[in-house]
Amino acid sequence: MKQWLRRLWRDQKGATAIEYGLIVSLVVIAMIAALGNFANSTVGMWNNVSDNVAASS
């Protein structure tokens, strides 16, 4: 049992997987924030287009 716990304590595979998971989660959070800002700007653009189309009719 002690040998198994020592081997588990020294194993780096799990730590690497956790690090990769954290990196991926940070990238996803950055993408969501960027897409949120992009969506807000495109909503304004489409509202402007709609207003111009309604005014020209």
C-alpha positions in Angstrom: 0.0 0.0 0.0 2.9 2.4 0.9 4.6 1.7 -2.5 1.3 2.4 -4.3 0.9 5.7 -2.5 4.5 6.7 -3.2 4.1 5.9 -6.9 0.8 7.8 -7.0 2.4 10.8 -5.3 5.3 10.8 -7.8 3.2 10.3 -10.9 3.3 13.4 -13.1 0.7 12.4 -15.7 -2.2 13.6 -13.7 -0.6 17.0 -13.0 0.1 17.5 -16.7 -3.5 16.7 -17.6 -4.7 19.2 -15.0 -2.3 21.8 -16.4 -3.6 21.3 -19.9 -7.1 21.4 -18.7 -6.5 24.8 -17.0 -4.8 26.2 -20.1 -7.8 25.1 -22.3 -10.3 26.6 -19.8 -8.4 29.9 -19.9 -8.4 29.9 -23.7 -12.2 29.2 -23.7 -12.9 32.0 -21.3 -10.9 34.4 -23.4 -12.8 33.3 -26.5 -16.2 33.8 -24.8 -15.2 37.3 -23.7 -14.0 38.2 -27.2 -17.1 36.8 -28.9 -19.3 38.6 -26.4 -17.7 41.9 -27.4 -17.9 41.1 -31.0 -21.6 40.2 -30.7 -22.4 43.5 -29.0 -20.7 45.4 -31.9 -22.5 43.4 -34.6 -25.9 43.9 -32.9 -25.3 47.7 -33.1 -24.3 47.4 -36.7 -27.5 45.4 -37.6 -29.6 47.9 -35.7 -28.0 50.7 -37.8 -28.7 48.8 -41.0 -32.3 48.2 -39.9 -32.8 51.9 -39.1 -31.4 52.9 -42.5 -33.6 50.5 -44.4 -36.7 51.6 -42.5 -35.8 55.3 -43.1 -35.3 54.8 -46.9 -38.7 53.0 -47.3 
